[in-house]
C-alpha cells in the first residue's frame, strides 16, 4: 500500500513537472515585469550618476565642515537609510529578473547550458554582493565599501545586458528608410 502511494505521488509530480515545463511561466505578464525591472535597474538604480553619488564622500565632508554635530549625525543616519533602500530596490528588481530567467527566458533565447550556468553564477554573485553591502552599510555606514558598490553595479549591469538581449525580440526594429535618388 505504501509503495502504491509513493508511486502515485511520483507519477503525479512527473505529470506536474511536465505540464509546468511545457511553456514559459507567466507568458506576457512575465515579459512585461522583466522589461519593467530591467528599465528600473538601468535607468534609476544602476546609472553611473547614482553610483557616483553613493560612492562619493563630498556630501559628508561638506556637512561635517559646515553643519553642527547634530545635523551631521542626522545626515549620516538618513543617508544610511537611503542607501539601504537603494540596495533593497536593486535586490527586488534582480529577483524579478531572476524569476524571468528561471521561468521564461529559456523559451525565448537560445542559450546553451554553460551560458545559463554562468548567468546563474552572476545572479548569485550579485545577490550575495547586495546582501554583504546591506550588512556593511547597516553596521558601518554608506561610505564603508565604495568598491563593493561599484562591483555590485558592474555585476548588475552585466545581468541587465544579458536580460536586454533576452528581451530584444520585444522591440521591433526600425523600418528601413526609403530614399529617392531623384532630386
N, C-alpha and C positions, 0 to 999 in steps of 0.2 A: 504494500500500500504506500509506504514511504517513497519507494522508488518511482511509483507512478506519479506521485505528487511532484517530486523533484523533476522528473521527465517532463511533465506538463508545464511546469514553471520554465524550464529551459526552452521548450518549444515556443511558449508564449513570448519569452524575451527575445528569441530569434526573430519571430514574426514582427514584433515591435521595432526591433533594430533594423530589419529590412525595410519596413514601411518608413521609418524615420530617415533612413539614409537614401531614400529614393529621389529626393529633391531638395532644393535649398530651403532652409528654415526661414520662415517669416516672409519669404518672397519679396515683394516690392517694399514692404514696410522695413525689412532688414536693410535693403539698399538705401532707402531714404535716411534711416538712422545712421548708417555708416557714413553717408555723404555729409550729414549734419555734424557728426563727431569729427570727421576729417576737416571740415571747414572751420569748426570751432578751434581745433588744435592748431591748424596752420595760421589762421588769421589773428586769433585772440590770445592764445596761450603760449605758443612757441615762436612768436615773431621775434626777430632779433632785438627790436626796441624793448620789448618786455623783459627779455633775458638780460639785456644790458642793464636795465633799470634795477632788477632784483639783485644783480651781482655787484652793482656799484656801491661804494661807500660814501659817495659825495653827499647824499642827503643826511646821512648820520653825522658826518663831520660838520656840516652846516648847522644842524640842530644842536649838536654838542657845543659848538662855539658861540651860537647866538641866542640860545634859549636857556631858561632856568632849568635846574636839575629835574624838577617835577615834569616839565614839558618834555624833556629828553627821555625820561622813563616812560611817559605816556606814548611818545612817538615810537619808541622801540617795541613796546607791547602791541600797539596797533599794527605796526609793520610786520611783526611776527604773525599776527592773526591773518593779515592779508596774504603773506607768503604761504601759510598753511592752507588757506582757502584755495590759493592758486595751485598748489600741489594736489589738493583734493580734486580740483576740476580736471587736471591733467589725468589723474588716475581714472576718474569717471569716464572721460572720453576714450582713454586707452582701453578700458574694459568694454566699452561699446564696440570699438574696432575689433577687439579680440573675439567678441561674440559673433561679429560679422564673419571674421575669418574662419572661426570654428564651424559655423553653421551654413554659410552661404558661399564664401569666396571660392571654394574648390569647384563649385559648379559653374563659375563664371570665368575662371582663369585657368590657364594651362601651366600649372607649376608641377615640378617633379617632387619626389619625396624629400630630397635633400634641401631644396629651397623652402619647403614647408617646415622642416626641422630648424633651419636657420631662422626663419621668421618666428617660430615658436620661441627660440632662444632669445631673439630680440625682444619679444614681449616679456619674457621672464626677466631679462636684464632691466628693462625699462620699469616694470612694476616693482622690482626689487630696489632699484635706484630711487624711485619715488618714495618707497617706504623708508629707506635709510635717510633720505633727505628730510622726510617728515620728522623722524626721530631727532635728527641733528638740529633742525630748526626749532623744534619744540624745546629741546634742552639747552641749545646754545645760541639761538637767535638766527635771523636771516643771513647774516654775513659769515656764518661758521664754515660754509662749504661752497664757495663760489665755483670751484672746479667741478663739483658734483652737479651743480645747477646746469653748467654748460654741457657736461656729459649726458645728463638726463635729457636736455633739449636736443642734443645731437641724436640720441637713440630714438627720441620721439619723432624727429624729422625723417629718420630712415623708415620708420614704420609708416609715417604719412606718405612717403614716396611710394612704398610698396602698395599701400592701400589705394593710392591715387591711380596707380597702374591697374589694379584690380577693378576699379570703378570706371576706367576710361571708356568703356563701352556705353556708359550712360550719357556721355556728351557727344552730340552729333558733330561731325566735322563741318567746318565752314564750307558752304557751297563754292564751287570754282567760280572765279570771276571771269566773265566773258569780256573779251576786249576786241574791239573792232579796229582793223588796220586803216579803214577808210577815214580820211580827215576831211 
